[in-house]
């Protein structure tokens, strides 16, 4: 029983980490795009 709880906890943590990483990639991409756009002008 305790083992199952630990597994679900780590799964939740992994999901959170993945979501955070995706969010980070999105912000970085957005920043790169905006800098490129400002350089064009």
Helices and strands as residue ranges (DSSP letters): H 2-40
